Amino acid sequence: MVDVTTPRPVPSYDWTAYHADLAPDRIALIDDGRGVTLTYRDLEDQVRRLAAWLVAHGVSRGDRVAFLAGNTTDIFEALFACAKVGAILVPLNWRLAPPELAFIVDDSAPQVLIYEGEYEATVTTLNVAHALRLGEDYEAAKAASDPATAPTVSATHDDPWAILYTSGTTGHPKGAIETHGMFFWNAINIGSAVGLTSDSVNLNVLPTFHTGGLNLYTTPCIRLGAKSINLREFDPARVLHWLTSGEITHFFAVPAIYQFLAEAPGWAEANLTHVRSWACGGSAMPVALLERYAARGIHIRQGMGLTETSPTLFLTDEAHAMSKAGSVGKPVLHTQIRVVDEAGRDVAPGEIGELWAKGPNVTPGYWQRPEANESSFTDGWLHTGDAARVDDEGYVYIVDRWKDMFISGGENVYPAEVEQLLFRHPNVLDVAVIGIPDERWGEVGLAIVVPRDVAAFDGPDVIEFCRDKLARFKIPKQVRTIDELPRNAAGKVLKRELQEWARGQM
C-alpha cells in the first residue's frame, strides 16, 4: 500500500541537461554586452565544466558560491552549476559599497567568489577561500575541467538554490533563501500568466543580482528551452534596437525604464508590434504612463512581487490592463494572499490592510535570521509590509509601503496615491512624496519633483494642480526639485535617502 499520509520530498530536475539533450542547437542565451551566444549544448557544457571546477575547489552540497559582476550570462552558468553541486548561489549587488559587500560575504560565508575584474580591489578585502576572476581566468578554469566529473542535480524543491539579499533600505540586508521549488513555481506562475513557450524570446534589462533579472523571465525561459537576451545595462537605444528587431516576444521592466524609454529618441516611430507581452513591476506604474503606452496600442500589465516570493505574486490579465489601471491584478495561480488588519484579521473589500502571502513560491525564511523569521511569518503567511486593498471584483491595489505612510492632522496619507496624480502634471517627469515634520499638523507632504523643463518649473502650480483632485490633508504643502530620484535595483525610490536629502534642504 502506498503511504499517502507522509509528505515526500519533491525532486528538482536538471533543466539545462534536459534541453541540451532535447534541442542542443536551440539558442539559450545571448549576452549582448559581450557578443556571446550560447546554445543549450554550449550552456550545459559550460555549466558542467564550472560544476567540476567548484567541486575540485572544495564546494559541496550546501556551500555558498558568491558572484560579483555586472549583467553577464556567466551568472546563469554559475546558477546551474550550483544546482548540479547542490551549492547555493549568492549574487552580490555591485552597486553596494565595499563595507556593505563585506557584511553580506561575512554573513553568507561563501567558499568561492566569482567576480569581474573591475571589482578586484574590493575582492581583495573580502573574506573568501577561493576567488575566480571572470574573463580569461574563468574561461581557462572551465576549459581545464572535465565535464564528465560534474555531479548531476540531486536536490529537492526544499533545498536552497540561492540567497538573495534584500536592498537594505533600513538596517543591514537580510538574505532571502530561494529554494529550487521557488524557482520552479515562479517559472510556472509567470510563464502561464504571460504565455511563455519554447519559442519565446525574452529581453532582460534588469540587474541579474536581483530576483527580477534572474526570474523575469530568464530562468522561466531556460526551464522551457526558450531564448533570453541579456543586456549589460539599460541603454534606451539598445533596448529599442532589440524591441524593433522583430525577434523579441516578451519584455518586463520597472516603471522608470518605461518612462525613460518613452522619452528616448526614436520611440515615437519605433515599430513594436512584434512584442506580444509587456509587463511591469518593482514599484507602482503611473496610470498616466500606462495611458501613454496604451495610446500606441501597448497594454502594459502591472504586476507585483518580492524577493521573498521569487518574485511573482500578481499580474493583471491583459483584458483588464487598462480598465483596472493602477491594480496589480489578482494573485497568480499557485499562491494565496490575504489583506489583514493589525490583529491579523481579514479586512472587508475596499478597506486597507497589510498584504500577506503564502504558497510554494514563498521563501522558507531568511538566512541565519531567526528573529526576522519570527516577526515576518504567521502560520506560514509572509508579512509583505505592503498596504493594500481589494475591490469588489477581487482585484488588488497596492496602496503603498506601510513604512512610507505618514499621518497629517490625524489622517493617514499614502504617498503613492498623491504621486499617481502628480505624474499627470505636464511638467513632472518623476516624483516622490514624503512626510516631513509640521508644528500644526504633525506631518505634511513634501513633493520632490524631477521636472521635464527646469526653467519653466513652478512649485506653487504643482500644489494648485492638486486642489480639486485630492482631499486637503493629502495635498503636498511644499515642493522641491531634484535632478534624479535615488532608486534601488528594483526601481523603488529610496525614501530614506530622500528624507535625509530633504532635511538638508530645509
C-alpha positions as CSV (number, residue, x, y, z in Angstrom):
1,M,0.0,0.0,0.0
2,V,1.3,3.5,-0.9
3,D,1.7,5.8,2.1
4,V,-0.2,9.0,1.2
5,T,-0.1,10.5,4.7
6,T,3.7,11.3,4.8
7,P,4.8,14.1,2.6
8,R,7.8,13.1,0.4
9,P,10.4,15.5,-0.9
10,V,9.7,16.7,-4.5
11,P,12.9,16.2,-6.6
12,S,14.3,19.0,-8.6
13,Y,15.3,18.4,-12.2
14,D,18.2,19.3,-14.4
15,W,16.8,22.0,-16.8
16,T,20.0,22.6,-18.8
17,A,20.8,18.9,-19.3
18,Y,17.3,18.2,-20.5
19,H,17.3,20.8,-23.2
20,A,20.9,20.1,-24.2
21,D,19.6,16.6,-25.0
22,L,16.2,17.5,-26.5
23,A,17.3,20.5,-28.6
24,P,21.0,21.1,-28.4
25,D,21.3,23.6,-31.2
26,R,18.5,25.8,-29.9
27,I,19.8,29.2,-28.6
28,A,19.6,29.5,-24.8
29,L,21.3,32.8,-24.0
30,I,22.7,35.8,-25.8
31,D,25.0,38.1,-23.9
32,D,24.5,41.4,-25.7
33,G,27.3,43.1,-23.8
34,R,30.0,40.5,-24.7
35,G,28.6,39.4,-28.1
36,V,28.4,35.8,-26.8
37,T,25.7,33.3,-27.9
38,L,25.2,30.0,-26.1
39,T,23.1,27.1,-27.4
40,Y,21.7,24.7,-24.9
41,R,24.6,22.3,-25.8
42,D,27.0,25.1,-25.1
43,L,25.3,26.1,-21.9
44,E,25.2,22.6,-20.5
45,D,28.9,22.0,-21.3
46,Q,29.9,25.3,-19.6
47,V,27.7,24.5,-16.6
48,R,29.2,21.0,-16.2
49,R,32.8,22.3,-16.5
50,L,32.1,25.0,-13.9
51,A,30.5,22.5,-11.6
52,A,33.5,20.2,-11.9
53,W,35.8,23.2,-11.1
54,L,33.7,24.1,-8.0
55,V,33.9,20.5,-6.7
56,A,37.6,20.5,-7.2
57,H,37.9,23.6,-5.1
58,G,36.0,22.2,-2.2
59,V,32.5,23.2,-2.9
60,S,29.9,20.7,-1.8
61,R,26.2,20.5,-1.0
62,G,25.0,23.5,1.0
63,D,28.2,25.6,0.4
64,R,27.7,29.1,-0.9
65,V,29.2,30.5,-4.2
66,A,29.2,34.3,-4.4
67,F,29.0,36.2,-7.7
68,L,30.0,39.8,-8.2
69,A,29.7,41.2,-11.7
70,G,27.6,43.4,-13.9
71,N,25.0,41.8,-16.1
72,T,26.5,38.8,-17.8
73,T,25.2,35.4,-18.8
74,D,28.0,33.9,-16.8
75,I,25.7,34.2,-13.7
76,F,23.4,31.6,-15.2
77,E,26.3,29.3,-15.7
78,A,27.1,29.7,-12.0
79,L,23.4,29.3,-11.0
80,F,23.0,26.0,-12.8
81,A,26.5,24.8,-11.8
82,C,25.4,25.3,-8.2
83,A,22.3,23.2,-9.0
84,K,24.4,20.3,-10.1
85,V,26.7,20.5,-7.0
86,G,23.8,21.3,-4.5
87,A,25.5,24.5,-3.7
88,I,23.8,27.9,-3.1
89,L,24.5,30.9,-5.3
90,V,24.8,34.3,-3.6
91,P,24.5,37.1,-6.2
92,L,26.2,40.3,-4.9
93,N,24.9,43.8,-5.7
94,W,27.7,45.6,-7.5
95,R,26.2,48.9,-6.5
96,L,27.0,48.4,-2.9
97,A,30.0,50.0,-1.1
98,P,32.8,47.6,0.0
99,P,31.7,47.6,3.7
100,E,28.2,46.6,2.6
101,L,29.6,43.8,0.4
102,A,31.8,42.7,3.3
103,F,28.8,42.3,5.5
104,I,27.0,40.1,3.0
105,V,30.1,38.0,2.4
106,D,30.7,37.5,6.1
107,D,27.0,36.7,6.6
108,S,26.8,34.1,3.8
109,A,30.4,32.8,4.1
110,P,30.9,31.7,0.5
111,Q,33.5,29.0,-0.3
112,V,34.1,30.6,-3.7
113,L,33.7,34.1,-5.1
114,I,33.4,34.6,-8.9
115,Y,34.0,38.2,-9.8
116,E,34.5,40.7,-12.6
117,G,38.0,42.3,-12.9
118,E,36.8,45.9,-12.2
119,Y,36.0,44.8,-8.6
120,E,39.4,43.4,-8.0
121,A,40.3,46.0,-5.3
122,T,37.1,45.2,-3.4
123,V,37.5,41.5,-3.7
124,T,40.9,41.6,-2.0
125,T,39.2,42.9,1.1
126,L,36.6,40.2,1.3
127,N,36.9,37.0,3.3
128,V,36.7,34.2,0.8
129,A,38.7,30.9,0.4
130,H,38.8,31.0,-3.4
131,A,38.3,33.8,-5.9
132,L,37.9,33.3,-9.7
133,R,38.1,36.3,-12.0
134,L,35.7,36.3,-15.0
135,G,37.3,36.6,-18.4
136,E,40.5,34.7,-19.2
137,D,40.9,33.1,-15.8
138,Y,37.3,31.9,-15.7
139,E,37.4,30.5,-19.2
140,A,40.7,28.8,-18.6
141,A,39.4,27.2,-15.4
142,K,36.4,25.8,-17.2
143,A,38.5,24.6,-20.2
144,A,40.8,22.7,-17.8
145,S,37.9,21.0,-16.1
146,D,36.5,17.6,-17.1
147,P,32.7,17.9,-17.6
148,A,32.4,14.2,-17.2
149,T,33.3,14.6,-13.5
150,A,30.5,17.0,-12.8
151,P,27.8,15.8,-10.4
152,T,24.1,15.6,-11.5
153,V,21.3,17.5,-9.9
154,S,20.0,15.7,-6.9
155,A,18.3,18.5,-5.0
156,T,14.7,18.6,-3.9
157,H,12.3,21.5,-4.1
158,D,13.0,22.2,-0.5
159,D,16.8,22.7,-0.9
160,P,18.2,26.2,-1.2
161,W,19.4,27.2,-4.6
162,A,20.2,30.9,-4.0
163,I,20.3,33.5,-1.3
164,L,19.2,36.9,-2.5
165,Y,19.9,39.8,-0.1
166,T,17.2,42.4,0.2
167,S,18.0,46.0,-0.7
168,G,18.8,47.0,2.9
169,T,16.8,50.3,2.8
170,T,16.7,50.1,6.6
171,G,19.5,48.5,8.6
172,H,21.6,45.5,7.3
173,P,20.2,43.5,4.4
174,K,18.7,40.1,5.0
175,G,19.4,37.0,2.8
176,A,16.1,35.6,1.5
177,I,16.5,31.9,0.9
178,E,15.4,30.9,-2.6
179,T,14.7,27.2,-3.0
180,H,14.7,25.0,-6.1
181,G,10.9,24.9,-5.6
182,M,10.6,28.7,-5.6
183,F,12.4,28.9,-8.9
184,F,10.2,26.2,-10.3
185,W,6.9,27.6,-9.1
186,N,7.8,31.1,-10.2
187,A,8.5,29.7,-13.7
188,I,5.1,28.1,-13.7
189,N,3.3,31.1,-12.3
190,I,4.7,33.8,-14.5
191,G,5.2,31.5,-17.5
192,S,1.5,30.7,-17.6
193,A,0.5,34.3,-16.9
194,V,2.4,35.8,-19.8
195,G,2.3,32.9,-22.2
196,L,5.9,31.8,-22.3
197,T,6.7,28.9,-24.7
198,S,9.8,27.3,-26.0
199,D,9.5,29.7,-29.0
200,S,9.5,32.8,-26.8
201,V,12.3,35.4,-26.9
202,N,12.9,37.4,-23.7
203,L,14.8,40.7,-23.4
204,N,16.2,41.3,-20.0
205,V,17.5,44.7,-18.9
206,L,17.2,44.2,-15.1
207,P,20.2,43.6,-12.9
208,T,20.9,39.9,-12.6
209,F,21.9,40.2,-8.9
210,H,18.2,40.9,-8.3
211,T,15.3,38.4,-8.5
212,G,13.8,40.4,-11.4
213,G,16.9,40.0,-13.5
214,L,17.1,36.3,-12.7
215,N,13.5,35.3,-12.8
216,L,11.7,37.8,-15.1
217,Y,11.9,35.9,-17.4
218,T,15.3,34.3,-17.9
219,T,15.1,31.3,-15.6
220,P,11.5,30.5,-16.7
221,C,12.7,30.6,-20.3
222,I,15.5,28.2,-19.5
223,R,13.0,25.8,-18.0
224,L,11.1,25.9,-21.3
225,G,14.1,25.7,-23.6
226,A,13.4,29.3,-24.8
227,K,15.8,32.1,-25.6
228,S,16.8,35.1,-23.5
229,I,18.8,38.1,-24.5
230,N,20.6,39.8,-21.6
231,L,21.7,43.4,-21.8
232,R,24.8,44.7,-19.9
233,E,22.8,47.7,-18.7
234,F,19.7,49.7,-19.6
235,D,20.5,51.7,-22.7
236,P,17.4,53.1,-24.3
237,A,18.9,53.0,-27.8
238,R,20.0,49.4,-27.4
239,V,16.6,48.4,-25.9
240,L,14.8,50.0,-28.9
241,H,17.2,48.1,-31.2
242,W,16.1,44.8,-29.8
243,L,12.4,45.7,-29.4
244,T,12.2,46.7,-33.0
245,S,14.2,43.7,-34.3
246,G,11.1,41.6,-34.8
247,E,12.7,38.9,-32.5
248,I,11.6,39.9,-29.0
249,T,8.2,38.4,-27.8
250,H,8.4,39.2,-24.1
251,F,9.6,42.3,-22.1
252,F,9.5,43.1,-18.4
253,A,10.8,46.3,-16.9
254,V,10.3,48.7,-14.0
255,P,8.4,51.9,-14.4
256,A,11.5,54.1,-14.5
257,I,12.7,52.1,-17.6
258,Y,9.3,52.6,-19.3
259,Q,9.5,56.3,-18.5
260,F,13.0,56.7,-20.0
261,L,12.1,54.6,-23.0
262,A,9.1,56.7,-23.8
263,E,11.4,59.8,-23.7
264,A,14.1,58.3,-25.9
265,P,14.9,59.4,-29.5
266,G,13.2,57.1,-32.0
267,W,10.5,56.0,-29.6
268,A,7.6,57.7,-31.5
269,E,8.3,56.0,-34.8
270,A,9.5,52.6,-33.4
271,N,7.7,49.6,-34.7
272,L,6.9,47.5,-31.6
273,T,4.2,45.2,-33.0
274,H,6.2,42.0,-32.7
275,V,6.4,42.2,-28.9
276,R,3.5,40.1,-27.6
277,S,3.8,40.7,-23.9
278,W,4.6,43.9,-22.0
279,A,4.7,43.8,-18.2
280,C,5.9,45.9,-15.3
281,G,6.7,45.6,-11.6
282,G,9.1,46.8,-8.9
283,S,7.0,49.8,-8.0
284,A,3.7,51.4,-8.9
285,M,3.3,52.2,-12.6
286,P,1.9,55.7,-13.0
287,V,-1.5,55.4,-14.6
288,A,-0.6,58.4,-16.9
289,L,2.3,56.4,-18.2
290,L,0.1,53.3,-18.8
291,E,-2.2,55.5,-20.8
292,R,0.6,56.9,-22.8
293,Y,1.6,53.4,-23.9
294,A,-2.0,52.4,-24.4
295,A,-2.4,55.2,-26.9
296,R,0.2,53.3,-29.0
297,G,-1.7,50.0,-28.6
298,I,0.7,48.7,-26.0
299,H,-1.1,47.4,-22.9
300,I,1.4,47.1,-20.1
301,R,0.4,44.6,-17.5
302,Q,1.2,45.7,-14.0
303,G,2.4,43.1,-11.6
304,M,3.8,42.9,-8.1
305,G,6.2,40.6,-6.2
306,L,9.0,40.5,-3.7
307,T,12.4,38.9,-3.5
308,E,10.8,36.7,-0.8
309,T,8.2,35.4,-3.3
310,S,10.6,34.6,-6.2
311,P,9.2,37.2,-7.2
312,T,5.7,36.9,-8.8
313,L,2.6,37.3,-6.7
314,F,0.3,39.3,-9.1
315,L,-0.1,40.2,-12.7
316,T,-3.1,42.0,-14.3
317,D,-4.7,40.0,-17.0
318,E,-4.5,41.6,-20.5
319,A,-8.2,42.2,-20.8
320,H,-8.2,44.4,-17.6
321,A,-4.8,46.1,-18.0
322,M,-6.4,49.4,-18.6
323,S,-9.9,49.0,-17.1
324,K,-8.2,48.1,-13.8
325,A,-5.2,50.6,-14.3
326,G,-3.5,51.0,-11.0
327,S,-4.2,47.5,-9.9
328,V,-1.6,44.7,-9.8
329,G,-4.4,42.2,-10.7
330,K,-5.3,39.0,-9.0
331,P,-2.9,36.5,-7.5
332,V,-1.1,34.1,-9.8
333,L,-2.4,30.6,-9.8
334,H,-0.1,28.9,-7.3
335,T,-0.2,31.4,-4.5
336,Q,-2.6,32.7,-1.8
337,I,-3.0,36.2,-0.4
338,R,-4.8,37.9,2.4
339,V,-5.2,41.6,3.4
340,V,-5.4,41.9,7.1
341,D,-5.7,44.4,9.9
342,E,-3.2,44.9,12.7
343,A,-4.7,41.9,14.6
344,G,-4.3,39.6,11.6
345,R,-8.0,39.6,10.7
346,D,-9.1,39.8,7.1
347,V,-10.4,43.2,6.2
348,A,-13.5,43.9,4.1
349,P,-13.3,44.7,0.3
350,G,-12.2,48.3,-0.1
351,E,-10.5,48.5,3.3
352,I,-6.8,49.0,3.6
353,G,-4.7,46.4,5.4
354,E,-1.3,44.6,5.1
355,L,-0.8,42.2,2.3
356,W,0.2,38.6,3.4
357,A,1.2,35.8,1.0
358,K,1.5,32.1,1.2
359,G,2.5,29.4,-1.3
360,P,5.2,27.2,-2.8
361,N,6.8,30.4,-4.3
362,V,7.3,32.0,-0.9
363,T,10.7,31.8,0.9
364,P,11.0,29.5,3.9
365,G,12.9,32.3,5.7
366,Y,15.9,34.4,6.0
367,W,19.5,33.1,6.2
368,Q,20.6,33.0,9.8
369,R,17.9,35.4,10.9
370,P,15.6,33.6,13.4
371,E,14.3,36.9,14.8
372,A,13.3,38.1,11.3
373,N,11.6,34.8,10.6
374,E,9.7,35.1,13.8
375,S,8.4,38.6,13.0
376,S,7.9,38.1,9.3
377,F,5.7,35.0,9.3
378,T,2.4,33.9,10.9
379,D,1.3,30.3,10.4
380,G,3.3,30.2,7.1
381,W,1.9,33.6,5.9
382,L,4.6,36.1,4.9
383,H,4.0,39.6,6.0
384,T,4.9,41.7,2.9
385,G,4.9,45.1,4.5
386,D,2.7,46.4,1.7
387,A,-0.5,48.3,2.4
388,A,-3.2,47.0,0.0
389,R,-6.9,46.9,-0.7
390,V,-9.1,44.6,-2.7
391,D,-12.0,45.8,-4.8
392,D,-15.4,44.0,-5.1
393,E,-14.2,42.0,-8.1
394,G,-11.1,40.7,-6.3
395,Y,-8.5,43.0,-8.0
396,V,-5.7,44.1,-5.6
397,Y,-4.3,47.6,-5.4
398,I,-1.1,48.2,-3.6
399,V,-1.7,51.5,-1.8
400,D,1.9,52.0,-0.5
401,R,4.5,50.6,1.8
402,W,3.3,50.6,5.4
403,K,6.5,52.5,6.4
404,D,6.0,55.2,3.8
405,M,2.6,56.2,5.1
406,F,2.5,59.4,7.2
407,I,-0.2,60.9,9.4
408,S,-1.2,64.5,8.7
409,G,-3.7,66.0,11.1
410,G,-4.8,62.6,12.3
411,E,-5.4,61.3,8.7
412,N,-3.4,58.6,7.0
413,V,-1.6,59.8,3.8
414,Y,-0.4,57.2,1.4
415,P,2.2,58.9,-0.8
416,A,1.7,56.6,-3.8
417,E,-1.8,58.0,-4.3
418,V,-0.5,61.6,-4.4
419,E,2.3,60.5,-6.7
420,Q,-0.1,59.0,-9.2
421,L,-1.9,62.3,-9.6
422,L,1.3,64.4,-9.8
423,F,2.6,62.2,-12.7
424,R,-0.3,63.8,-14.7
425,H,1.2,67.3,-14.3
426,P,2.7,68.3,-17.7
427,N,6.0,69.4,-16.2
428,V,6.5,66.4,-13.8
429,L,8.8,63.7,-15.3
430,D,9.4,61.8,-12.0
431,V,8.2,62.4,-8.4
432,A,8.2,61.1,-4.9
433,V,6.2,62.3,-1.9
434,I,7.4,62.0,1.7
435,G,6.1,63.2,5.0
436,I,8.0,66.0,6.8
437,P,7.5,67.4,10.3
438,D,5.0,70.2,10.8
439,E,4.2,72.0,14.0
440,R,0.5,72.3,13.3
441,W,-0.4,69.0,11.5
442,G,2.3,66.7,12.8
443,E,3.4,65.8,9.3
444,V,2.7,67.2,5.9
445,G,3.6,66.2,2.4
446,L,6.7,67.2,0.5
447,A,6.7,66.6,-3.2
448,I,10.2,66.0,-4.7
449,V,10.0,66.5,-8.4
450,V,12.2,65.8,-11.4
451,P,10.9,68.4,-13.9
452,R,10.7,68.0,-17.6
453,D,11.6,71.6,-18.1
454,V,13.6,73.0,-15.1
455,A,13.4,76.6,-16.3
456,A,9.6,76.6,-16.6
457,F,9.0,74.7,-13.3
458,D,6.6,76.3,-10.9
459,G,6.2,74.7,-7.4
460,P,3.0,76.6,-6.4
461,D,1.5,75.5,-9.7
462,V,2.1,71.8,-8.8
463,I,0.3,72.4,-5.5
464,E,-2.6,74.2,-7.2
465,F,-2.8,71.2,-9.7
466,C,-3.9,69.1,-6.7
467,R,-6.5,71.4,-5.3
468,D,-9.7,70.0,-6.7
469,K,-8.4,66.4,-7.1
470,L,-7.3,65.4,-3.6
471,A,-8.5,65.9,0.0
472,R,-6.8,68.9,1.6
473,F,-4.8,66.8,4.0
474,K,-3.3,64.8,1.1
475,I,-2.1,67.9,-0.9
476,P,1.7,68.5,-0.6
477,K,2.4,71.6,1.4
478,Q,5.9,72.0,-0.2
479,V,7.6,71.2,-3.4
480,R,11.3,70.7,-4.1
481,T,13.1,69.8,-7.3
482,I,15.9,67.3,-7.8
483,D,18.0,66.1,-10.7
484,E,17.3,62.4,-10.2
485,L,15.4,60.3,-7.6
486,P,17.6,57.7,-5.8
487,R,16.4,54.1,-6.6
488,N,17.4,50.6,-5.6
489,A,17.9,47.7,-8.0
490,A,14.2,47.0,-8.2
491,G,13.4,50.6,-9.3
492,K,11.9,51.5,-5.9
493,V,12.6,55.1,-4.7
494,L,14.8,55.1,-1.7
495,K,12.7,57.4,0.5
496,R,15.0,57.1,3.5
497,E,17.7,58.8,1.3
498,L,15.1,61.4,0.3
499,Q,14.3,62.1,3.9
500,E,18.0,62.8,4.6
501,W,18.2,65.0,1.5
502,A,15.1,66.9,2.5
503,R,16.5,67.7,6.0
504,G,19.5,69.2,4.3
505,Q,17.2,71.4,2.1
506,M,15.1,72.8,4.9
